[in-house]
């Protein structure tokens, strides 16, 4: 007996019951994390189950009528993923059963049309290698690579894989008495948030990256098998850099960080990452320290900085699916006309879905 259903993010127990069955997930899949991002849409876990086999996809469901020029489409919706790496999750019995996966895709297509979803988008998890579950629905696109440190290697080998300038910079910081500490009680969270905001202003980040203090506070209190850790870099009594790192199902994620402008040349994040690696090695169950990639998946200066810690790479894919092609084209045309009425050019690029530009 198969069943297809959807769980809202405020139904924490039901959502976590599903994740406990799929076995392998990250904090990006948690109901609490989706509740933190519900200013962008309603958190929902789409589930297909057949006996002991289960596959689930966390999403944020959005109203299309909230888009300027598309206000009349009150009964139309689309879905996207939270900030970070979400994507589908499944247990081993489901992942190895092609007939089950085909049934899940067919059920998802019928469900999406019935709910009048126009498009679905997700950033897939590089480490969990989940793109195979979506074959036959839309397309998966490889955007680039992310960097990870293999924690199963001897810690001396991990260090040997560092780029020469990283080793030199870390040693120099230590010689100068710069230290890193784990703030277990988050007593310095306010100071970290100020440094993070300073960093976002300096790099000209989009306003969506300026999370308020309440966001960080709730993020650090997430439970359900995952935990956040705040590492701070000090020069004397002064905090010069910091980073939030998650721990979930044998994966450490480098999530958010910041450095004060006057310390940029010293790059204290090198020392923080090295200390987090040493800390992770003491937790024998950890497999990967995932550093992520560059801005927009580009091989930019951020990617090159991360790449200096390890040769390990994970392919990063996005998934985009047009459920209703005719309606999609109609929405894009309506949006183009909205731009033209304002004597503006409709952006012709690869943004998805195009009507949300």
Secondary structure as GFF3:
##gff-version 3
##sequence-region A 1 357
A	DSSP	beta_strand	2	8	.	.	.	ID=ss1
A	DSSP	alpha_helix	12	22	.	.	.	ID=ss2
A	DSSP	three_ten_helix	27	29	.	.	.	ID=ss3
A	DSSP	alpha_helix	31	36	.	.	.	ID=ss4
A	DSSP	beta_strand	42	50	.	.	.	ID=ss5
A	DSSP	beta_strand	53	63	.	.	.	ID=ss6
A	DSSP	three_ten_helix	64	66	.	.	.	ID=ss7
A	DSSP	beta_strand	77	80	.	.	.	ID=ss8
A	DSSP	beta_strand	88	90	.	.	.	ID=ss9
A	DSSP	alpha_helix	92	95	.	.	.	ID=ss10
A	DSSP	alpha_helix	98	114	.	.	.	ID=ss11
A	DSSP	beta_strand	117	123	.	.	.	ID=ss12
A	DSSP	three_ten_helix	131	134	.	.	.	ID=ss13
A	DSSP	beta_strand	139	150	.	.	.	ID=ss14
A	DSSP	alpha_helix	155	160	.	.	.	ID=ss15
A	DSSP	alpha_helix	164	175	.	.	.	ID=ss16
A	DSSP	beta_strand	179	183	.	.	.	ID=ss17
A	DSSP	alpha_helix	189	202	.	.	.	ID=ss18
A	DSSP	three_ten_helix	207	209	.	.	.	ID=ss19
A	DSSP	alpha_helix	213	220	.	.	.	ID=ss20
A	DSSP	beta_strand	226	235	.	.	.	ID=ss21
A	DSSP	beta_strand	238	248	.	.	.	ID=ss22
A	DSSP	beta_strand	251	259	.	.	.	ID=ss23
A	DSSP	three_ten_helix	261	266	.	.	.	ID=ss24
A	DSSP	alpha_helix	269	281	.	.	.	ID=ss25
A	DSSP	beta_strand	288	292	.	.	.	ID=ss26
A	DSSP	three_ten_helix	295	297	.	.	.	ID=ss27
A	DSSP	alpha_helix	301	307	.	.	.	ID=ss28
A	DSSP	beta_strand	312	322	.	.	.	ID=ss29
A	DSSP	alpha_helix	325	341	.	.	.	ID=ss30
A	DSSP	three_ten_helix	354	356	.	.	.	ID=ss31
###
